[in-house]
Amino acid sequence: MRAQFPRAGAMLLALLTLLALGTAARAEMDGDCVYTLLGPDGQALTRRGGRIWEGDEYIAEDDSWYRVVSVDDESMNATAEYLGPAEIDKAAFAAFAASAEDKSSDKKLVAMYSTHSDESYVPEDGAYSKWKGAGIYDVGDSLKKALEARGIDAVYSKETFLPHDADAYTRSRRTAEELLKQNPDALLDIHRDAVPAEEYETKVDGEDISKVRLFVGRNNQNSAENKAFAQQIKAEADKEYPGLVKDIFIGRGNYNQELYPHALLLEFGTHEIEKEKAEAATGYMAEVLDNVLYGPGAKAEGATGATGRGVAKGVGWVIGLAIVAAIVYGLAATGSLKGAWRKIGRNVSEMTGGIVGKKKDE
């Protein structure tokens, strides 16, 4: 009989270990339920397609910052305390910026994949979940094209990681690691939420589109940099296209974001919203990503970029020196500033075929 106790203890330990692992995995099991986040006064702040955990954080559309202090699984409500206005962590942003400067290549590249390969949009796709031809890939393709239209190389993996369960992120991790070998400027996991459509419906520049939620996993060593990246994107979107970014949710789990400081999960709409609205949001998001990753000087198709600006600056210096030299020469030749300007005008006219400056007979 005594031999049975160690065996029973080992079985109990194994069971507890499995339960612990299951709890951690469920943190990344999105879409299986809908929780409501309540503020300190009981007001509804937002809803999430997935469980909310104590310690999760939330940055609302108006940049109000909250932390979850309690969760009621029976009512599927969570309550949050107000922390004040959200500000970007300066140290985390500095680390984020430094990692961007450390890139060994000047090539603009964004890598993307979709962990939940079945996510679809009911109005067009006819189903919440599709194991083949899922609607989320249409949205990912739309973002890829929008980035490419701005001169950014975009790689979008069409690997599938079915089924949509707690191990999906473990399976997609291998693809994320392969994508990172290409040294991208950002690694984006493209999703859609699972809450009512009204949570995401918006209008930007007069166009009916879907909002975009930025999701950060808080259980990883890059969490602060991931959050700073998300806040930069939100700040740029709020400036250029108010209403585009719904909010930022910082949730339990790592979501493969421990692999890279510039990793982020983007949720384009919800299963109930029209897919075309989610696709329409990708054009605006591509511009925002372009500005955050490469600076507002980057423009769509044919942009000169930093190299072009450097060339223009160099040409400007050459022209400036030429003008100074011409003035000195004109003064020496004519003995007066007025005469110098007249001589410069004639010389410029001759060099440009009369397009600029005075012609000889004038």
PyMOL commands that set and color helices and strands:
alter all, ss='L'
color gray80, all
select helices_A, chain A and resi 4-26+90-101+122-125+136-149+168-180+197-199+223-240+257-259+275-294+305-334+337-351
alter helices_A, ss='H'
color red, helices_A
select strands_A, chain A and resi 34-38+44-49+57-59+64-72+77-85+109-113+153-156+186-193+201-204+207-210+212-217+245-251+263-270
alter strands_A, ss='S'
color yellow, strands_A
deselect
rebuild
show_as cartoon
